[in-house]
Amino acid sequence: MAREKIHVGLEIGTTKVCAVVAECNRDGEMRILGVGESPSRGVRKGEIVDFKNATQCVHDALADAEDRSDYEIKGVWLAISGSHIKSFNNRSAVTLPEESTITAKEIESVEFKAKEAGIPKEDVIIHSVIQRYYVDGQEGVIDPHGMMGTKLEADFHIIHGVTNRIQNAIRCVREFDIDVEDIVVNSVASAQVVLDEQQKQAGAVLIDIGGGVTDYIVYKEGAVCHSGVIAIGGDHITNDLCIGLRIPIARAEKLKIEEGSAITENISASEKITLKNDTGFSGRDIDRLMLNMIIQARLEELFGILRKRIQEVVPEHLLGAGILLTGGCSLLRGIREAAESVFPGTPVYLAHAQAVSGPMSAFENPQLSTCIGAAKYAQAVHAEMPYESLLNRLKGFFSGRM
């Protein structure tokens, strides 16, 4: 397989930075060659807050990926997150001078008009995702190219974010003379490998719960109808445990991973977990029920916020494929049951990357869904060339700043 078919996905997360080197073929198959990881520093709630430390972590993850894949990385597809990322749906239309054949020119024009919708001046449009076309009012048009008509309309899902915050993440990579070929929002990336077309068509919600934020994307009848970012993640649970149980933050994180669960049923009020002595910590007994109640409360808060947002755009009975949980926090015991309690009657599943080959420990790890998805997104984009990346569109803005 030619080396130019290799794509690298990179995620600068709150708790770790990861890079995936993947080999892709023309049939859409993808094989992971190597994964590089580094503990994350200088990132809070998915955004860069300490450029020097974050840059070093990016370097370490990319160097690790190069060693494990035996491939020199020259460019990456960067997954981004943060509560500054917003979305909305917008319809646009173009009128043909007389009944004639719709060409690529009209299709490009209707997308351009959709992007003219007002967004904050400090923002930039990251994705404009087609939902559906209409030709002279006819619904259900998948591809209007070559059809006859006098009016072309289209619904788009527009995702935008703060330019400078995106720029900070890009600069972390370019410090090492590595190109950022383009960026992709975390939820869009994860959906590339976690959801299949049948699930999207049936209606599905993908929830990617990371350390600092939760990214989500909602599909209805095969199209994206909603997406967003909530500034709550696994680190918030750790902080709750630190405060509620009065233990150091490092012990709270370890306790969450090793003993934590969101299930509170059938636990005796007298059941204890013994924390051993450690440097600066004298050790103590923890109530297991209290531990689980704290975790459950935070997760129910998160899923409650998500349910409210989702209900605004699609009724739950139309989510035929249910809710899929991925990301590092999806490894937490009882998280599926916590989601089911908030979304009664809607099936909930734990999910990871699908239709990917390579080390099983990589593609079956939900922590890597976004990173693998970024490489898959690159494959999909290259299959639909010509393509104008966000970086090219912002070349004038970024000139002299990168």
C-alpha positions in Angstrom: 0.0 0.0 0.0 1.4 3.4 -0.9 2.7 5.5 1.9 0.6 8.5 0.8 -2.5 6.6 2.0 -1.3 6.9 5.6 -3.2 9.4 7.8 -2.4 10.6 11.3 -5.1 11.5 13.8 -4.2 13.7 16.8 -6.2 14.6 19.8 -5.0 17.0 22.4 -7.2 15.9 25.3 -7.6 17.1 28.9 -6.0 14.0 30.4 -3.8 12.8 27.6 -2.6 13.5 24.1 -2.8 10.7 21.6 -1.8 10.2 18.0 -2.9 7.3 15.7 -1.1 6.4 12.5 -3.4 4.5 10.2 -3.0 3.0 6.8 -6.0 3.3 4.5 -6.9 1.7 1.1 -9.3 2.7 -1.7 -12.0 0.3 -0.4 -12.3 2.3 2.8 -10.5 -0.2 5.0 -8.2 1.2 7.7 -5.5 -0.5 9.7 -3.8 1.0 12.7 0.0 1.0 12.4 0.8 2.6 15.8 -0.5 4.6 18.6 1.4 7.3 20.6 0.3 8.7 23.9 1.4 11.2 26.5 -0.1 12.4 29.8 -1.6 15.8 29.1 -0.4 19.0 30.8 -1.5 22.5 30.0 -5.0 21.6 28.8 -8.2 22.3 30.7 -11.7 21.4 29.5 -10.3 20.5 26.1 -8.6 23.8 25.5 -4.9 25.0 25.7 -4.2 27.0 28.9 -0.4 26.5 29.1 1.1 26.5 25.6 4.6 25.4 26.6 3.5 22.3 28.5 0.8 21.4 26.0 3.3 21.6 23.1 5.8 19.3 24.9 3.0 16.7 25.4 2.1 16.9 21.7 5.8 16.3 20.8 6.0 13.3 23.2 2.8 11.7 21.8 3.9 12.2 18.1 7.4 10.9 18.9 5.9 7.8 20.5 3.6 7.2 17.5 6.5 7.5 15.1 8.5 4.9 17.1 5.6 2.5 17.3 4.5 2.8 13.6 8.0 3.2 12.1 6.6 6.1 10.1 7.8 9.7 10.0 4.9 12.0 10.7 4.8 15.1 8.5 1.2 16.1 8.9 -1.8 15.4 11.2 -5.6 15.7 11.2 -6.3 17.5 14.5 -9.4 16.8 16.6 -10.6 19.7 18.6 -13.0 20.3 21.5 -14.0 22.9 24.0 -17.2 24.6 25.2 -16.6 27.4 22.7 -17.7 25.0 19.9 -21.4 25.7 19.0 -23.7 24.5 16.3 -27.0 25.4 14.6 -29.1 24.3 11.6 -29.6 26.7 8.6 -31.5 26.6 5.4 -30.4 28.4 2.3 -31.7 28.7 -1.3 -30.6 29.7 -4.8 -32.9 30.5 -7.7 -32.0 29.5 -11.2 -32.9 32.0 -13.9 -35.2 29.6 -15.6 -35.9 25.8 -15.4 -32.5 24.3 -16.1 -30.1 21.6 -15.0 -28.6 22.0 -11.5 -24.8 21.9 -11.6 -22.0 21.9 -9.2 -22.1 25.7 -9.3 -25.6 25.9 -7.8 -24.7 23.2 -5.2 -21.6 25.2 -4.1 -23.6 28.4 -4.1 -26.3 27.1 -1.8 -23.6 25.9 0.7 -21.9 29.2 0.5 -25.1 31.0 1.3 -25.7 28.7 4.3 -22.3 29.7 5.7 -23.3 33.4 5.5 -25.4 33.0 8.6 -24.3 35.3 11.3 -21.8 33.8 13.8 -19.8 35.8 16.4 -17.0 37.8 14.7 -14.4 36.0 16.7 -15.6 32.6 15.4 -15.0 30.6 12.3 -17.1 27.9 10.7 -15.4 24.5 11.1 -18.0 22.2 9.4 -21.0 22.7 7.2 -22.7 19.3 7.0 -25.4 18.8 4.5 -28.6 17.4 5.9 -31.0 17.4 2.9 -31.7 19.1 -0.4 -35.0 20.3 -1.9 -35.6 20.9 -5.6 -38.7 23.1 -6.3 -40.1 22.0 -2.9 -39.5 18.3 -3.5 -38.2 16.7 -0.3 -35.9 13.7 0.1 -33.4 14.7 -2.6 -30.1 13.1 -1.9 -28.0 14.5 -4.7 -29.6 17.3 -6.9 -26.7 17.3 -9.4 -28.2 16.9 -12.9 -31.8 17.4 -11.8 -34.1 20.0 -13.5 -35.5 22.8 -11.4 -35.9 26.5 -10.8 -35.1 26.6 -7.1 -32.5 24.6 -5.0 -32.8 24.7 -1.2 -30.6 22.9 1.3 -30.5 22.4 5.1 -27.0 22.4 6.7 -25.7 21.7 10.1 -23.2 24.4 10.9 -20.5 23.9 13.5 -18.3 26.9 14.6 -15.8 27.8 17.2 -13.5 30.6 18.5 -10.7 31.2 15.9 -7.9 32.0 18.4 -8.6 28.9 20.6 -8.5 26.7 17.5 -5.3 28.5 16.4 -3.6 27.7 19.8 -4.1 24.0 19.3 -2.8 24.2 15.7 0.3 26.1 16.9 1.1 23.3 19.3 1.6 21.0 16.4 3.3 23.5 14.0 6.0 24.2 16.6 7.7 21.0 15.3 7.4 21.7 11.6 4.5 19.3 11.3 1.6 20.4 9.1 -2.0 20.4 10.4 -3.8 19.2 7.3 -7.1 20.1 8.7 -9.2 20.1 11.9 -12.2 18.1 12.8 -14.5 18.5 15.8 -14.2 15.5 18.3 -17.8 14.4 17.9 -17.7 14.4 14.1 -14.4 12.4 14.3 -15.7 9.8 16.7 -18.9 9.3 14.7 -16.7 8.2 11.7 -15.7 5.0 13.4 -18.3 4.4 16.2 -21.5 4.7 14.1 -22.4 3.0 10.9 -24.8 4.2 8.3 -27.6 2.0 9.6 -27.4 3.5 13.0 -27.3 7.0 11.6 -30.4 6.3 9.5 -32.3 4.8 12.4 -31.5 7.7 14.7 -28.6 7.7 17.2 -26.8 9.8 19.8 -23.1 9.4 20.2 -21.8 10.7 23.5 -18.0 10.9 23.9 -17.1 11.5 27.6 -13.5 12.6 28.1 -11.6 14.0 31.0 -12.6 17.6 30.8 -15.6 17.8 28.4 -18.3 15.7 26.8 -18.8 15.9 23.1 -22.0 14.7 21.5 -23.6 14.4 18.1 -27.2 13.5 17.2 -28.3 11.8 13.9 -31.8 11.7 12.6 -32.7 9.9 9.3 -29.1 9.7 8.4 -28.2 13.3 8.9 -26.6 15.3 11.7 -29.3 17.3 13.4 -27.5 18.5 16.5 -24.0 18.5 18.1 -22.3 20.2 21.0 -19.8 20.2 23.8 -20.6 20.2 27.6 -17.9 21.3 30.0 -18.3 18.2 32.2 -16.1 15.1 32.1 -14.4 12.5 34.2 -12.2 15.0 36.0 -15.3 16.6 37.5 -16.2 13.2 39.1 -12.6 13.0 40.5 -12.9 16.5 41.9 -16.3 15.7 43.4 -14.7 12.7 45.2 -11.8 14.8 46.4 -14.2 17.3 48.0 -16.9 14.9 49.1 -14.6 12.2 50.6 -11.9 14.7 51.7 -9.1 12.8 50.1 -6.2 14.1 47.8 -7.0 14.5 44.1 -4.5 11.7 43.1 -6.1 9.2 45.5 -9.6 10.3 44.3 -8.6 9.5 40.7 -7.2 6.1 41.6 -10.2 5.3 43.7 -12.6 6.3 40.9 -10.8 4.0 38.4 -10.2 1.0 40.7 -13.3 0.9 42.9 -15.8 3.5 41.6 -19.2 2.7 40.1 -22.4 4.6 39.4 -24.5 1.7 40.8 -25.8 2.3 44.3 -28.3 -0.6 44.6 -27.6 -3.6 46.8 -24.7 -2.0 48.6 -24.6 -2.2 52.3 -24.3 1.1 54.2 -21.6 -0.5 56.3 -19.4 -1.6 53.4 -16.0 0.1 53.5 -13.0 0.6 51.2 -9.6 0.9 52.9 -7.2 3.4 51.6 -3.6 2.6 52.6 -1.1 5.0 54.1 0.9 7.1 51.6 3.2 10.0 51.6 1.3 12.9 53.0 -1.8 10.8 53.5 -2.5 8.8 56.7 -5.0 6.5 55.1 -8.7 6.0 56.0 -11.8 3.9 55.3 -14.3 5.1 52.7 -18.0 4.3 52.5 -18.5 2.5 49.2 -22.1 3.7 49.1 -21.0 7.3 49.4 -18.4 6.8 46.7 -20.9 5.4 44.3 -23.6 8.0 45.2 -21.2 10.9 44.3 -20.3 9.3 41.0 -23.9 8.6 40.2 -25.0 12.1 41.0 -22.5 13.7 38.7 -23.3 11.4 35.8 -27.0 11.9 36.2 -26.4 15.6 36.1 -24.5 15.2 32.8 -27.0 13.0 31.2 -29.8 15.2 32.3 -28.3 18.2 30.5 -27.8 16.0 27.4 -31.4 14.8 27.5 -32.8 18.3 27.6 -30.6 19.4 24.7 -31.5 16.3 22.6 -35.3 16.5 23.3 -35.2 20.0 21.7 -34.3 18.6 18.3 -35.5 15.0 18.2 -38.0 12.9 20.2 -36.4 10.0 22.0 -38.7 7.5 20.3 -37.0 8.4 17.0 -33.6 7.3 18.3 -34.0 3.8 17.0 -30.3 2.9 17.3 -30.2 4.4 20.8 -27.4 6.1 22.7 -23.8 5.0 22.3 -21.2 6.0 25.0 -17.5 6.2 24.2 -14.5 8.1 25.4 -12.3 7.4 28.5 -15.1 8.0 31.0 -17.3 5.3 29.4 -15.0 2.8 31.1 -16.4 3.7 34.4 -18.5 0.9 36.0 -22.2 1.5 35.9 -22.2 4.4 33.5 -24.5 2.6 31.1 -27.0 2.0 33.9 -26.8 5.7 34.9 -27.6 6.8 31.3 -30.5 4.3 31.2 -32.0 5.8 34.3 -32.0 9.3 32.7 -33.1 8.1 29.2 -35.8 5.5 30.2 -36.9 3.3 27.3 -33.9 4.3 25.1 -31.3 1.6 24.6 -27.8 2.5 25.8 -24.6 0.8 24.6 -20.9 1.1 25.3 -19.0 1.6 22.0 -15.6 1.9 20.4 -14.1 2.1 16.9 -15.6 -0.4 14.4 -14.4 -1.7 11.0 -10.8 -1.0 11.9 -8.0 -3.5 12.0 -4.7 -3.5 13.8 -3.8 -4.0 17.5 -7.0 -5.0 19.3 -6.0 -3.0 22.4 -6.0 0.2 20.2 -9.3 0.1 18.3 -11.3 -1.5 21.2 -10.1 1.2 23.5 -12.9 3.8 23.7 -10.3 6.4 24.8 -9.0 6.3 21.2 -12.3 6.7 19.4 -11.8 10.4 18.6 -8.2 9.9 17.5 -8.9 7.0 15.3 -11.9 8.8 13.9 -9.8 11.8 12.9 -7.7 9.5 10.7 -10.9 8.0 9.3 -12.2 11.5 8.6 -9.1 12.2 6.7 -9.7 9.1 4.6 -13.2 10.1 3.8 -12.2 13.7 2.9 -9.5 12.4 0.5 -12.0 10.2 -1.2 -14.1 13.2 -2.0 -11.4 15.5 -3.4 -11.2 18.3 -4.4 -11.5 19.7 -0.9 -10.7 23.1 0.6 -9.5 22.7 4.2 -10.3 25.1 7.0 -6.6 25.9 7.1 -6.6 27.0 3.5 -9.7 29.1 4.0 -8.0 30.8 7.0 -4.6 31.2 5.3 -5.0 35.0 5.2 -6.1 35.2 8.8 -3.3 32.9 10.1 -0.6 34.5 8.0 2.2 35.6 10.3 0.4 34.2 13.4 1.4 30.6 13.2 
